């Protein structure tokens, strides 16, 4: 049975890590359809507060959702991520799920990453609202033994979980990719909601103009 941790002290959690771990890497996974400033703020706060070496942005190929969602092609989503993170030296893009193809399961991605980089400890970053859905994740009992989940919350909010979760306070920035796509389709401004280069690329290439993605 997985040990239940509600609000562990972050400093103690980090001090308890084994000495042989050389690198500590955060993972931001998702469809990123499109990436926005909310994603970047989450990633930056986790990187800073946990003192991680790197944050990997991993766009999925096909999300394992019961309610099937469509998205623009993976390489375009990946390019938008590249544009968004270009000025941050500790942010990097990893195309591992796009290269693999098919449905993207976190358990398979983490297993592959750990095989390639056995000296790395991974921290999986999720929103506070996703904590309640952890029991529904594919092979979650195995996954929680392979990564440390980090939930990003607003001050004073926590969501009880039967799985170990480190809680991080961040500024509350309510931006969603769904809202962005609707704004673009309705020709409303997305300025300050996404990085400038991302907005320019979306407009130049006519992305999200029919609200089908």
C-alpha positions in Angstrom: 0.0 0.0 0.0 1.3 3.4 -0.9 2.1 5.7 2.0 -0.3 8.6 2.2 1.3 12.0 2.3 -0.9 15.1 2.5 1.4 18.1 2.8 5.0 17.0 3.3 7.6 19.6 4.1 9.4 20.2 0.8 12.8 20.7 2.4 12.6 17.4 4.3 11.3 15.6 1.2 14.4 16.8 -0.8 16.9 16.1 2.0 15.7 12.5 2.1 16.6 11.8 -1.5 19.4 9.3 -1.9 23.0 10.6 -2.4 23.5 8.7 -5.6 20.9 10.7 -7.5 22.9 13.1 -9.7 20.1 14.9 -11.4 16.6 15.9 -10.5 14.3 16.7 -13.4 10.7 18.0 -13.5 8.3 16.8 -16.1 5.5 18.9 -17.6 3.3 16.5 -19.7 0.1 17.2 -21.6 -1.3 18.0 -25.0 -0.2 21.7 -24.9 -2.9 22.7 -27.3 -1.5 25.3 -27.2 1.1 25.9 -24.5 0.4 29.1 -22.5 1.8 31.2 -19.7 0.1 29.2 -17.0 2.2 26.2 -18.0 5.3 28.2 -17.9 4.6 29.8 -14.5 3.9 26.3 -13.0 7.1 24.9 -14.4 9.2 27.9 -13.3 7.8 27.8 -9.7 8.5 24.1 -9.3 12.0 24.5 -10.7 12.7 27.3 -8.4 11.1 26.0 -5.2 12.4 22.5 -5.5 15.8 23.5 -6.9 15.5 21.1 -9.9 18.2 20.8 -12.5 15.8 20.9 -15.5 12.2 20.9 -16.6 11.2 18.7 -19.5 8.1 19.6 -21.5 6.7 16.4 -23.0 3.8 16.9 -25.5 1.7 13.7 -25.8 0.9 12.1 -29.1 -2.6 10.9 -28.3 -3.9 11.5 -24.7 -5.4 8.5 -22.9 -8.6 10.3 -22.2 -12.0 8.5 -22.2 -13.5 11.7 -23.7 -11.5 11.7 -27.0 -10.1 15.1 -27.8 -8.5 16.3 -31.0 -5.5 18.5 -31.3 -3.3 20.1 -33.9 -0.5 17.9 -35.1 2.2 17.0 -32.5 5.1 18.6 -34.3 3.3 21.9 -34.5 2.5 21.7 -30.8 6.1 20.9 -30.1 7.3 23.8 -32.2 5.0 26.1 -30.1 6.7 24.8 -27.0 10.1 25.5 -28.5 9.1 29.1 -29.1 7.7 29.4 -25.6 10.7 28.1 -23.7 13.5 29.4 -25.9 14.6 32.1 -23.4 14.7 29.8 -20.4 18.0 27.8 -20.1 16.5 25.2 -17.7 13.4 24.4 -19.8 13.8 21.8 -22.6 11.5 20.0 -25.0 11.4 16.2 -25.2 9.6 14.5 -28.1 9.7 11.1 -26.6 5.9 10.5 -26.8 5.6 12.0 -30.3 8.4 9.7 -31.5 6.9 6.6 -29.9 3.5 7.3 -31.4 0.1 5.8 -30.4 -1.6 6.5 -27.1 0.7 8.3 -24.6 0.8 6.6 -21.2 2.9 8.3 -18.5 4.0 5.0 -17.0 5.6 4.0 -20.3 7.2 7.4 -20.8 8.7 7.4 -17.3 9.9 3.8 -17.7 11.7 4.7 -20.9 13.3 7.9 -19.4 14.5 6.0 -16.3 16.0 3.3 -18.5 17.8 6.0 -20.6 18.9 8.0 -17.5 19.1 5.7 -14.5 20.9 8.4 -12.5 18.0 10.9 -12.7 15.1 11.4 -10.2 11.9 12.6 -11.9 9.2 14.9 -10.5 5.9 14.8 -12.3 4.1 18.2 -12.2 0.3 18.3 -12.1 -2.3 20.9 -11.3 -4.2 20.8 -8.0 -7.4 19.7 -9.8 -5.6 16.6 -11.2 -4.8 15.2 -7.8 -8.3 13.8 -7.4 -7.9 11.9 -10.7 -4.7 10.1 -9.9 -6.5 6.9 -9.0 -7.7 6.8 -12.6 -4.2 7.1 -14.1 -3.0 4.0 -16.1 -1.0 1.7 -13.7 -0.9 4.4 -11.1 0.3 2.0 -8.3 3.5 1.4 -10.3 3.9 5.0 -11.5 4.0 6.4 -7.9 7.0 4.2 -7.2 8.9 5.6 -10.2 8.2 9.4 -9.8 7.5 12.0 -7.2 4.2 13.9 -7.9 4.3 17.6 -7.5 1.0 19.4 -7.3 0.8 23.1 -8.0 -1.8 24.9 -5.8 -2.9 28.3 -4.8 -2.1 29.4 -1.2 -4.2 27.6 1.4 -5.6 24.9 -0.9 -4.8 21.2 -0.8 -6.6 18.2 -2.1 -6.3 15.0 0.0 -4.8 12.1 -1.8 -4.0 8.5 -1.0 -0.7 8.9 -3.0 2.4 10.8 -2.0 2.2 14.4 -3.3 4.5 17.4 -2.7 2.4 20.6 -2.8 3.9 23.8 -4.2 2.3 27.3 -3.8 2.2 29.4 -7.0 0.4 32.5 -8.2 -3.1 31.7 -9.3 -3.2 32.2 -13.0 -6.4 30.8 -14.6 -5.5 30.2 -18.2 -6.7 27.2 -20.1 -5.9 25.9 -23.6 -9.6 25.5 -24.2 -10.3 29.1 -23.5 -7.4 30.2 -25.7 -8.7 28.2 -28.6 -12.1 29.8 -28.3 -10.5 33.3 -28.1 -8.5 32.6 -31.2 -11.5 31.3 -33.1 -13.5 34.3 -32.1 -10.6 36.6 -33.1 -10.2 37.9 -29.5 -6.9 38.9 -28.0 -4.6 36.3 -26.4 -1.9 38.9 -25.6 -0.2 38.3 -22.3 -1.9 34.8 -22.1 0.8 33.2 -24.2 4.4 34.1 -25.1 4.7 36.7 -27.9 6.4 34.3 -30.3 3.7 31.7 -29.7 0.9 34.2 -30.4 2.7 35.4 -33.6 3.1 31.9 -34.9 -0.5 31.0 -34.2 -1.7 34.1 -36.1 0.7 33.8 -39.0 -0.2 30.1 -39.6 -3.9 30.4 -39.0 -4.0 27.9 -36.2 -7.2 27.2 -34.2 -9.4 29.1 -36.6 -12.3 26.6 -36.7 -12.6 25.6 -33.0 -12.3 21.9 -34.0 -9.0 21.4 -32.1 
